[in-house]
Amino acid sequence: MNRPVRSKLRDINLDDLDKDTLPVDTGRARSGPGAFTASLAMGREVVDENERLKARLAEVEDAEFIEVLDPQEVGNSKYANRLEESFKTQEYRDLKLEIEAAGQNVQPIKVRRLATPRGKIKYEIVFGHRRHRACLELGLPVRAIVEELPDLQLVIQMERENRGRANLSPWEQGMFYAKLLEENVFRSLRQLGEQLGVDFTLASRAVQLANLPAEVVAAFPSPLDLQYRWGSAIHEVLERDRERVLSAAQELAQAQEKLSAQATLDRLLGVSDAAVAAERTEIRSKGGKVAAVWSRDRKGAGVLKIKPGALSAAAERKLVEFLRQTLG
């Protein structure tokens, strides 16, 4: 299964150099000026050819080797920053379909070889957790760049890759940063921000989310719904009335029907009943995206907002007819 493949590498053969550009000796005698001019021309051509050769050598030196690995021999890093819920989104399903159609992950993941294998696991992921999971579920080999990296470089590359692709949710980001501090990869949150190029305030808010009690997190429809700015507000109310907040969180977690994330936050913060009555209910499409929002204003009037393009013209007519019959 571990078949090395050269991604950009080309063998360089001096015999392949463009001979048409090299000076040809015609055997004819040259005059002094003619010989001097020919010599200059030859010199320029040799320099140009040397530059072309250097460029090709640089290409070889910069090329990355891609290996084809058994996905079952590849495991998550201890710094893995993807929540299980991330593999249930429409975005992940779309990625999986793309890989299935191509028959491979066109964009390779990056792994590092374990000094001591963990059972069958010989490599751990630097980045590309979703691509690896898709290949594993599809029964496809996974294309990977294998690089030896210390922990610090691993987490730096992991963070940069995630920022360049599908951003982590605030909760996932917070759990990632908290793990790095717990493992002493960074001595402080400030050092973490400097090394990873992350805004200190944003990193601080993310870690506040990660430090919320488990009961509070369970009260929300999903941890992925948590927002950066909510952490400090919840911590403040926990300091004032921890018993009430945890009791409300347990009640919300056990409810048959989950409130929206915003309504859950309002309940935990102890917002007035009138405000809670104005809660928003998100209506999602089959793909998991928010298609409409049902809410009540302060006076109790119902408001339905449908995102542009969420309804076809035919579906819109059916909805209007349904409301007419229901309310008529």
Residue pairs with C-beta under 8 A, 6 or more apart in sequence:
1 68
1 69
1 70
1 73
1 141
2 67
2 68
2 69
2 70
3 67
3 68
4 65
4 66
4 67
5 65
5 66
5 67
5 68
5 143
6 63
6 65
6 66
7 63
7 64
7 65
7 66
7 108
8 59
8 62
8 63
8 64
9 60
9 63
9 65
10 56
10 59
10 60
12 53
12 56
12 57
12 60
17 49
17 52
17 53
18 49
18 52
21 45
21 48
21 49
22 45
22 49
23 38
23 41
23 42
23 45
30 38
64 145
65 145
65 146
66 108
66 143
66 144
66 145
67 143
67 144
67 145
67 146
68 141
68 142
68 143
68 144
69 111
69 123
69 141
69 142
69 143
69 144
70 141
70 142
71 132
71 135
71 136
71 140
71 141
71 142
72 120
72 136
73 120
73 121
73 122
73 123
74 109
74 111
74 121
74 122
74 123
74 124
74 125
74 132
74 142
74 144
75 118
75 121
75 123
75 124
75 125
76 124
76 125
76 129
77 124
77 125
77 126
77 154
77 158
78 124
78 179
78 183
79 151
79 154
79 155
79 158
79 176
79 179
79 180
79 183
79 185
80 125
80 129
81 129
81 158
81 162
81 168
81 172
81 173
81 175
81 176
81 179
82 129
82 130
82 168
82 172
83 169
83 171
83 172
83 175
83 223
83 224
85 222
85 223
85 224
86 92
86 130
86 169
86 172
86 224
87 130
87 133
88 288
89 288
90 287
90 288
90 289
91 166
92 130
92 133
92 134
93 287
95 130
95 131
95 134
96 134
96 137
96 138
99 105
99 106
99 131
99 134
99 135
99 138
99 140
100 134
100 138
100 140
103 140
104 135
104 140
104 141
104 143
105 128
105 131
105 132
105 134
105 135
105 140
105 142
105 143
106 143
107 128
107 131
108 128
108 143
108 144
108 145
109 125
109 126
109 127
109 128
109 129
109 131
109 132
109 142
109 143
109 144
109 145
110 125
110 126
110 127
110 128
110 144
110 145
110 146
110 147
110 157
110 161
111 123
111 124
111 125
111 126
111 128
111 144
111 145
111 146
111 147
112 123
112 124
112 126
112 146
112 147
112 148
112 149
112 154
113 122
113 123
113 146
113 148
114 121
114 122
114 123
114 124
123 144
123 146
125 132
126 147
126 149
126 154
126 157
126 158
126 161
127 157
127 158
127 161
127 162
128 144
128 161
130 166
131 142
132 142
135 141
135 142
136 142
149 157
151 183
151 185
152 185
152 195
155 180
155 185
155 196
156 195
156 196
159 176
159 196
159 198
160 196
160 197
162 168
168 176
169 223
169 224
169 226
170 205
170 206
170 209
170 226
170 227
170 228
171 209
171 210
171 217
171 223
171 224
171 226
172 223
172 224
173 206
174 205
174 206
174 207
174 208
174 209
174 210
174 211
174 231
175 210
177 189
177 192
177 203
177 206
177 207
177 210
178 207
178 210
178 211
180 186
180 192
181 188
181 189
181 192
181 207
185 192
186 192
186 195
189 200
189 203
189 204
189 207
190 200
192 198
192 203
193 199
193 200
193 203
196 203
202 228
205 228
205 229
205 231
205 232
206 228
206 231
208 231
208 232
208 235
209 226
209 228
209 230
209 231
211 231
211 235
212 226
212 231
212 234
212 235
213 238
213 246
213 249
215 246
215 249
215 250
215 253
216 234
216 238
216 245
216 246
216 249
216 268
217 223
217 226
218 249
218 253
219 248
219 249
219 250
219 252
219 253
219 264
219 267
219 268
220 226
220 258
220 261
220 264
221 258
221 259
221 260
221 261
221 264
222 261
225 261
226 261
227 261
230 265
233 265
233 269
234 245
234 265
234 268
234 269
237 245
237 268
237 269
237 270
238 245
241 270
244 270
245 268
245 270
248 267
248 268
248 270
249 268
252 258
252 259
252 264
252 267
252 268
258 264
259 267
259 279
259 281
260 279
260 280
260 281
260 282
261 282
262 279
262 280
263 276
263 279
263 280
263 281
266 275
266 276
266 279
267 276
274 298
275 298
277 296
277 300
278 295
278 296
278 297
278 298
279 295
279 296
280 293
280 294
280 295
281 293
281 294
281 295
282 290
282 292
282 293
283 290
283 291
283 292
283 293
283 294
284 290
284 291
285 291
285 310
290 307
291 306
291 307
291 310
291 311
292 304
292 305
292 306
292 307
292 310
293 304
293 305
294 302
294 303
294 304
295 302
295 303
295 305
296 302
296 303
297 303
311 319
